[in-house]
Amino acid sequence: MSRLIVISNRVSRPSKTGNQGGLAVALSQALRESRGIWVGWSGETTDNFTGHIGFAEDEGVKTATIDLEEQDVDEYYNGYANKTLWPLFHFRIDLAEYARDFEGGYNRVNQRFADTASPLIEPEDVIWVHDYHMIPLGQMLRDRGLKNRMGFFLHIPWPPTRLLVSLPHHTKLVSTLFAYDVIGFHTEEWLESFRHYVEKEMNGTVDGDYVTVGDRTIQAVACPIGINAQDFKDAAISATADEMGELVRASLQNRTMIVGVDRLDYSKGLEERFNGYGRFLKDHPEQHRKVVLTQIAPPSRGEVESYQQIRATLDAIAGRMNGEYSDVDWTPIRYVNQGYPRDKLAGIYRAAKIGLVTPLRDGMNLVAKEYVAAQDPADPGVLILSRFAGAAMQLKDALLINPYSPEEMSDAINRALAMPLDERKRRWRAMMDSVEQQDISWWRQCFTGRLMAVNRENAPPEEAEPAG
């Protein structure tokens, strides 16, 4: 059996507390089954990069990590990955920063990952590279003589061609994707944007799942990621979730809770969400003292200025709205800057009658699926979902809205509050069917099945076996 080699920016080691995310759980399971290795950055820094690999094994999952220099972190991670690619790929060209040092650091660190991983890879291994941090890694591994089956999955949106061409050396970057055998996206929209770029900017051709540029043909597929639905259902009825839910419900004093759970990021539409909720309070004074918005937003990427700005903006909006609408025994917004373990989070979701998931742009958004999975089938809540999240392609029975419109958000909140039980059940059941059928295991098998079936005759010409 071929081993699976997973390469990503960060490595998530199995946790005995069970608080790994769904992606980490799925990859860990695959790694155990194949005796594979997870390669990535340790999250630590070193004065001088030595190439030293830190090996570990936790609960049957082998990991290999490297430390990076401070300059690497500044240029590769904080720089090109999160100041250049992240905003651009989320359609925020106004926030993208282009600097030669960023691009140079990005390529240098990918070279370091290639140097680290290459000696660990055996000829029959299957390599799966993840996300925007590692786009050129496949080509760098090919440059080192690797002929293995190799796949890449992008966990964020692929931007329209008219935006992507603003990236310096965009064609050079995209061309490195053709070193892979299979590349995956969450939705048909992101896949179609990729195909359009290849046709218009690279004179490529598309034939079904096959995309050709020059003499290289790869598979490009849409394969939406899911959650561990059964695990999350179980978490939602655990003792910890029950205790958390009771604590939340007691604090609400019979009020209805609306919940949002997001990393503190401008792509999540938190400012627009607060403003939409503010419009609801303005439009519906009869609902004052009856509803509470609980927004959980753990901070991220605090070194990046745009993230500092969004936190300051949200602090100001929440403070202003609470000052305007609060009473001595009612605060309309609970704004929490910390995260919670999965089982406690499941209890919070279950206590909320409305899930407000309104990103401005999102590759998928698993919070939407977690909210659905955590609901009580006898009395499910209502999901309000941005039509610009990848999850909207699957969860069509949510109340789909334009997150830029405060009026639409206000109307959707009012509709959700008034929705009768039979409609809530019908909508929830349809969404839950999707969540259960296309779960995290389905996603993993969808992608790796394609990758395992790759015909090696499709290897790049310079790596093909000699004739005769």
Secondary structure, 3 states (H helix, E strand, C coil): CCCEEEEEEECCCCCCCCCCCHHHHHHHHHHHHHCCEEEEEEEEECCCCCCCCEEEEECCEEEEEEEECHHHHHHHHHHHHHHHHHHHHCCCCCCCCCCHHHHHHHHHHHHHHHHHHHHHCCCCCEEEEECHHHCCHHHHHHHCCCCCEEEEECCCCCCCHHHHCCCCCHHHHHHHHHHCCEEEECCHHHHHHHHHHHHHHCCCEEECCEEEECCEEEEEEECCCCCCHHHHHHHHCCHHHHHHHHHHHHHHCCCEEEEEECCCCHHHCHHHHHHHHHHHHHHCHHHCCCEEEEEECCCCCCCCHHHHHHHHHHHHHHHHHHHHHCECCECCEEEECCCCCHHHHHHHHHHCCEEEECCCCECCCHHHHHHHHCCCCCCCCEEEEECCEHHHHCCCCCEEECCCCHHHHHHHHHHHHHCCHHHHHHHHHHHHHHHHHCCHHHHHHHHHHHHHCCCHHHCCHHHCCCCC
